[in-house]
Amino acid sequence: MTASARICLIILLIGLPTQVWADDNGSCDRAVGRWLDPASGKPLQTERLFRRLAGAKVVLLGETHTSAPDHRWQAYMLAALHSYHSKLAVGFEMLPRRVQPALDAWLSGQLSEKQFLEQADWRTVWGYDAQFYLPLLYLARMNRLPAFAMNVDRSMVASVARDGWKSLSDQQREGLSEPAPASGAYLDSLAELYAYKLDLTETGKGDGSGHGKTDPEAVKNTGEFANFVAAQLTWDRAMAEAIAAAHRRDPESLVVGIAGRGHIEHGYGIPSQLADLGVGEVEYLLPIDSAEDCDTLPADLASAVFVVDAAEEAQPAPHARLGVAIEAGDGGVRVIEVVENSVAEAAGIRAGDIILSAAGFETTTTGKLIEIVRRQAPGTWLPLRLSRDGNVLMPTARFPQSFE
């Protein structure tokens, strides 16, 4: 099968929008499958947009990591962009640079799906469901698209979050140059996120409003917030440098970056770092939910946005859930939020706890804890060992008789 035939097959399987919208009429109308210009809220013509994208140097495709519609949109975008530009290079946030050999082996057909996920250490370095990303990886392999790992190990970012960028040795920096400073607007955005995180850590619960008792302005002058910003900028810079390197390797290619929307929105993250690296002609695109109010669409959100239907999101098979939001921690997995009426709340787990082991297995990564929890059958008890304020506690998580 030729490359063009494969692209046609992929497009048929994924499904392209069947409607092409004019860009000179209408107001903000979030119909599913429609492209919108955030600046005006008006529809964009699909053909005209893709011709513009094909002339760029870099196209960034944002996502919410757990959103199936977002990932379907990304697969459609890769296929469609390849039909407009024969030379694509694809970068993946979910892969750190050290697993590039596994990615190369996958692209060349040397590894099975299972072997690739094992050699890429997927559970440890990413943890989100691989089924969301495999269509993108298969598309790259089927069409022999060069692909590259954009990220760095979380340990580097964690070190910056703890001690700041200046604390890293040249060897620890893995060749990264110092990130460009955050803009005032980016700092405001990160301060709101950091304040919300502080509220979650203190209360263990969020009301979903994004408004807590911590004043975002009050955290800006703290050393902890400065390190939080430095960690985010390190992530942005690492991915921007990987994209810039891919562009330098082949200036004729259109480089497509797959990354979380927080690194792309408003041009604050990766786009800003790319500009500092001298890479222009960058387009950054985001999916938006059709259920949201048109008035909530910021004018500078992205170059263009695509409307998806989050209500169509496939529901995963029921499985054991602990009911916590987690992140990598010192010696274990840190709990940053406890869901109300969850198994975790019933077990007495609190935000700020460090889960050291589960069922006797050390939980050194978030992926390891997720894997252990998902193995639990209905009605089982899961012994945990956690650290709280210097004390070691041994709670037991008791799962319900049914996960429905």
N, C-alpha and C positions, 0 to 999 in steps of 0.2 A: 504494500500500500504506500502510495506517495505521501509526502508530508502534507501537501494540500488536501489530499483525500482524508488524511487523519484529522486535520483541523475541521473539515466539514462534518466528519462523524462526531467529533467532540462537541461541536456547536449544536448538532441535532440532539445529542444526548443531554446536554446541559440546558439548552433552551435559551435563545436570544429573545429580547423584547420584540414583539410582533408589531408594535406601533412606532412610527417615527414622527416626532413632534416638531412643529414649527417653533422657531425661537422669536417670532415677531408679534405673537399674540398671546393673550391669556395672562392670568395672574397665577400666584402660587397655588398649585393643585398637586397634592401628593398622591397621584395615582401610581399604583405599583407598576414598575417597569419604565418609569419616566426619568429622564435626566433633567436636573434643575441647575440653574445658575444661582449660587447662593447670594450673590450681590444684588440680583434683581428679583429672585424668587420665580423667574419665568422659565418655561421649558427650553431645553436645548435640543437642536436637531442632532440625532445620533450620528449620521454620516459626517456632518460638519465637525462634530466633536472628535470623532476618531481620526479624521484627517489631521486635526490639530495635534492630537496626542502622538500620532505617528512621527511628527516632526520634532518632538521633544528629545532631550537627551536622557531624561529620567522620568519615569512615571511611578508614583508611590500609591499602593493600594492598601487602605486602612481596614481594620477589622476590630470587632469585639471577639475575643478569642473563643468564646463559647457559643457564638451565634452561627447556626447552620446556614441561614440565608446569606450572611456575610461571606462565608466561604464559597457558597455556590456562585455568588456574584464575582468573587475573585477568579474562579475557574473560567467563568464566561469571559472575563476581561482578558485573561491570558490568551485564550483561544482567539478572541476577537482582535486583540492587538497584533497577534502573530499573522492574522490574515491581512493586516494593513502594513506590517513591517516584518520582512522575512528574517531579520536578525534580532533575536531577543536574547538577553541574559537576565536570569531571574535570581534575586537574592531573598533569603529566608531569615527572618528574625529568630525563628524558633531553633536555629542551629548555630552553636558556637563554632568558631573557626577550627578548633581542634578536631571536629568531626568531618572536616572537608574530605579526607580520604574515603570515608564511608559514603558520603554524598557522591563523589566521583565514581565509586564502584557501583552505586545504585544506578546512576545515569547511564553507565556503560552496559548495564544488564547483568552484572556479575553477582548481584545480591537479590535474594527474594525479599518480599515485603517484611517478613519476620526478621530476616537477617539484618536488613537495613535498620529497622527500629532498634534492634539489640546493639548493633555496632555504633549507631548514632546516640546510644544511651538516652533514648527519647524520654523515658519515664523520669530520669533524673534531671536532664537539662531543660525539659519543657513541662511535661506532665499533663497538658491538655490532650483531649482525645485525638489520637492520630488520624481517626477516620475523617476528621474535618480537613486535614491537610494532604492526605494521600492522593486525592484527585489532582491537586496541583503538582505533586511530585511525579505522578504517572504521566501527566501531560508533558512535563519537561522531559521525561525519559522517552516517551513515544516520539516526540518531535526533535530529539537530540539537541535540546536547548542547553547552552551552558548555564550552570547554576552554581551559586556560591553561598556559603554560610556567612551571614552578616554580623552575628552576635559575638560577644566574648563571654567567658565563663562568669557565672553569677558571683563567684568568690571575689572577683575583681570589683564588681559593682558594690558588693556587700562591704568590702574593705573601704571603699570611698565613702559609702554611707555612714560608716562608723568613724573614720579618721580623716576624711577629706582627700582630695586629689593629690595634694602635695605629699601625702604620706606614702604614696606608691614609689617603689624604686623603678629605675628604667626597665629592668627585667619584668617587673610586675605589670607594667603598662602595655606590654605586648606590642610595642611599636606605635601606640596611639599618641597623637599630638594632643596638646592641651585644648580642651573644648573652648569654643567661643562662648562668651558670657551670655546668660539668658536675658532676653528683653524684659522691659518692665511688665509688659502684658503677660509674658510667660511666668515671671515671678509671682504675679498676682494669682494666676491659675494654680501654680504649684503650692502657694500658700494656702489656698482654699482646700486643696487636696490634703495637705499636711495637717491642717487644723482638724479636718474631718477624721483623719486617721488618729489623731490624738484623742478625739472624743470617743472613737470606737475602742481604743486601748483602755480608756478609763472606765467606760460604761459596759463595754463588751457587746453593745447592741447599737444599731443605727436605725433611725426612723425613716430613712430613705429620702429625706428632704435635702440633705446636703448642708443643713444649717444646724450647727451645734453651738455650744457655749463658748468654744475657743475662738477668739478673734483672730482671723488670718493676718491682720496687720501686726498683731502682738508677737507673732512667731517669727517675723521676718528678720529680726535682729539677733536671733539665737544661733549659737554654733551648730546645734542639731539640725536646724532648718538649712543652714548653709551647706552642711554635708549631704542632706537630702537632695538639694538642688544639684550639687556636684555629682551625685550618683546618677541622677536623671540625665544630666548633660553628658556624662561618660557613656551611657547607653546610646544616646542620640549620636554622639561623635563616632562611636565604634561602627555603627551601622552606616553613617554617612561616609566614613573613610572606606568601608568595604565597597560601597556603591561607586565612589569616586575611583577606586582602583579598578573596578570592572569597566568603567567608562574609559580609563586610560588604556587598558588592555586592548580594547576594540572600540575606538571612537565612532565607528559606523553602526554599532549596535544600539538598540533601545534598551536601556537597563530598567527593569521592573523590580521594585522592592515590595515585599510582602511584610507588613509590620502592624503592630497594634495601633489603633487610631490615636492613642495618647501621644505617640511619637510623631504624628502627622498633622493633627488638627491645627488650624490657624497658621500653619507654617512655622510653628514655634520650635519644633524639635529637629528632626532630620533635615527638612528643607532649609532651616536657618544654618545648620552646620555645613550643609552642602554649599550654600552661598559663601560661607567663610573659607571653604576649600577651593573656591573658584569655579564651582560647577553651576552653571546657569541652565535655563530652559528646563525647569523642573515643574511637572504637573503633579498635584496630589489630589486624589479622589477618595471619596468616602461613601459608604452606604448609609442611608437614613431610614427610619421607620415611618411607614405610611400613616401610623396612628398619631404621630406627633403634630402639634399645632404648627401651622405655617409661620406664625409669629416667632417661634422659637429657633428659626433657622438663622444663625449669625451670618452676616454678609461676607466675612472673611474666613468662613469655616474651611473651605477647600476650593480648588479650581473648579470642580463640579461635583455634584452629589447624585447618587442613584437611589431611587426609592424601592425598598424591599418591604415585604410583608412579614414582620416578626411573628404574627399570629400563625403563620404556616410552619414555624420552626418545629422540626421533628422532635418528638418526645423520646428521650432515651429509655431503654428498658429499665424498669425499676430495679434498684440495687440499694445496698446499705449506704446510708448517709449519716455522717457524724454531726453535721450541722455547724461547721466552723469555716471561717475564712482564714487562710494560713499563708505564711511566707517563710522563707529560709531564716533560721535563727542560729544562735551560737550553741552548737552541740545538739541541735534538734530542729524541730519545726515550731515556729512561734505562732500562737493563735492571735489574730488581730480582730476577730469578731465572732461572737457566738449567736447563732440564730435562736430566736425565741421559740420555746416549746420544742426544742430539738433534743436529740439523744445526748449531745454534749452538755446542754444546759441541765438536763436531769442528772448527769454524772458530776455536776459541780465544776465543770471546766470554765475558766474565765479568760477573757482577753488578757494578753500579756504572758500567759502560761507558755512554757516551752515543753512540748511533748517529746520526750526522750526515747521512748520505745512503745511498741504496741504488740501485744501477744508475744512478748519476749524478744521481738526483733527491733533493733535500733532504727529509729526514724531519722536518719541523717539528712534526708531530702523530703520535700513535699511530695514528690512522686512516690516515694516508698510508703509514706503514710496512706496516700490515696489507694495504692495497690492493696495494702493490708485491709483497709476498711471495705473495699469493694469485694473482697473475698468472703466477707462475713455472710452467713446464711440468716434468714429470718429467725428471730427468737434467740440468737446466740449472745453471749456475753464476751466483751473484748477488754481484757485487762490492759491498763495504760500505766505508764510511769512518766511523771511530769515534774518540772521544776517551777516553783513559785516563790519569789522573794528569798531565794537561797535555800528553800526547803524542798525535799523530794516527797511527792504525794503519789498514791497508788489508787486512783479511782478506777471504776469499772463502767464501761459504756454498755448499756443493755439495749439491744435492738428489738424493734417490735416484731410481732408474729407474722406480719405481712408488710412488704415494701410498696404495695399498691397505693 
